[in-house]
Amino acid sequence: MRIKFYTANLCLGAKSQVMKGMVDKMKVVIRENIEKYMQDLKKWLEENKDADLEEMDKFFSDRIRAYEEHMSIWKSAYQKFAELIPPKCEMLLDLGCGTGLELDEVWAKNPDISVLGVDLCQDMLDKLVEKHSDKKLETVCADYFQYEFGKERWDAVISFESLHHFMPQEKKKLYKKIFECLKSDGKFILGDYIACCDEEEELLQKVYFEKRKKYAVPEGVFVHFDIPLTLQHEVELLKKAGFHNIEHVESIDGATILVLKK
Ligand SMILES: C[S@@+](CC[C@H](N)C(=O)[O-])C[C@H]1O[C@@H](n2cnc3c(N)ncnc32)[C@H](O)[C@@H]1O
């Protein structure tokens, strides 16, 4: 049974496609059959057209019990993500860490890494702390757009399946902050839901704004609705923030991972 848990990315199967344009050289496969994927997405949006928008932290609090099982479809993506953390990494910042599914894998490889996990949802953070009370872990219940990361402080910044809830103008400022907080040889490792085509990006943004208007969501209130960017648009934003060196890109079961060197 398909449970009403997340929006499109998590409810649809994994498909892929070779990206064109400026990301051509990366040859990353996002969705295999775009036509079928878009048909399924439109059907899902139609079925859920009257679904209200839920506030971000409440959304995750309400689903905390089923969360980790639901996300287990990405076990191999989490493992690969952890493998990409530089071996010498000592100080790691995780944005939107949730219950720490990526951190489970990071610490399985290197239990000595010190982590600061930032997340809006205290219930998710409580679960993370409960699982990893023996690790060098600090958590902050905060909005990563507001929270100060410091300057040249972190060996790596990671974020998995969190940033696809935000519009490009918000992400652009965050990416600049990430660039500045990394040490000179630091890395930003991003794992996220990436739109397979312009149509997907545009359609989801359109529905997002219609729903915000319909349910009179005040400006600045974070809601849970997926608005992924295409890889091309994501990379453009990252480049504007200073990340010109893309070391690695791959897509695993619909989760796209990018490794960016400062
Ligand atoms: C899909 S979960 C991913 C959690 C974890 N990275 C994982 O892969 O299991 C998205 C997380 O991002 C957090 N989040 C969303 N917007 C945020 C923001 N502006 N600041 C901090 N955390 C945020 C949510 O509270 C949620 O825990």
The ligand as a MOL file (V3000), in Angstrom:
LIG
                    3D

  0  0  0     0  0            999 V3000
M  V30 BEGIN CTAB
M  V30 COUNTS 27 29 0 0 0
M  V30 BEGIN ATOM
M  V30 1 C 13.5140 14.0390 4.2300 0
M  V30 2 S 14.2360 14.5500 5.7460 0 CHG=1
M  V30 3 C 15.9200 14.0370 5.5280 0
M  V30 4 C 16.5940 13.7790 6.8460 0
M  V30 5 C 17.9350 13.0730 6.7510 0
M  V30 6 N 18.9060 13.8940 6.0540 0
M  V30 7 C 17.7550 11.7460 6.0390 0
M  V30 8 O 18.1480 11.6200 4.8740 0
M  V30 9 O 17.1630 10.8350 6.6390 0 CHG=-1
M  V30 10 C 14.3880 16.3280 5.5670 0
M  V30 11 C 14.8510 16.9820 6.8650 0
M  V30 12 O 15.1760 18.3360 6.5860 0
M  V30 13 C 14.7230 19.1300 7.6910 0
M  V30 14 N 14.5890 20.5210 7.2410 0
M  V30 15 C 13.7750 20.9880 6.2670 0
M  V30 16 N 13.9350 22.3140 6.1310 0
M  V30 17 C 14.8700 22.7030 7.0470 0
M  V30 18 C 15.4440 23.9690 7.3860 0
M  V30 19 N 15.0940 25.1020 6.7610 0
M  V30 20 N 16.3770 24.0010 8.3710 0
M  V30 21 C 16.7300 22.8650 9.0310 0
M  V30 22 N 16.2110 21.6360 8.7300 0
M  V30 23 C 15.2860 21.5520 7.7570 0
M  V30 24 C 13.4270 18.4640 8.1050 0
M  V30 25 O 13.0350 18.8350 9.4170 0
M  V30 26 C 13.7650 16.9880 7.9530 0
M  V30 27 O 14.2790 16.4350 9.1370 0
M  V30 END ATOM
M  V30 BEGIN BOND
M  V30 1 1 1 2
M  V30 2 1 2 3
M  V30 3 1 2 10
M  V30 4 1 3 4
M  V30 5 1 4 5
M  V30 6 1 5 6
M  V30 7 1 5 7
M  V30 8 2 7 8
M  V30 9 1 7 9
M  V30 10 1 10 11
M  V30 11 1 11 12
M  V30 12 1 11 26
M  V30 13 1 12 13
M  V30 14 1 13 14
M  V30 15 1 13 24
M  V30 16 1 14 15
M  V30 17 1 14 23
M  V30 18 2 15 16
M  V30 19 1 16 17
M  V30 20 1 17 18
M  V30 21 2 17 23
M  V30 22 1 18 19
M  V30 23 2 18 20
M  V30 24 1 20 21
M  V30 25 2 21 22
M  V30 26 1 22 23
M  V30 27 1 24 25
M  V30 28 1 24 26
M  V30 29 1 26 27
M  V30 END BOND
M  V30 END CTAB
M  END
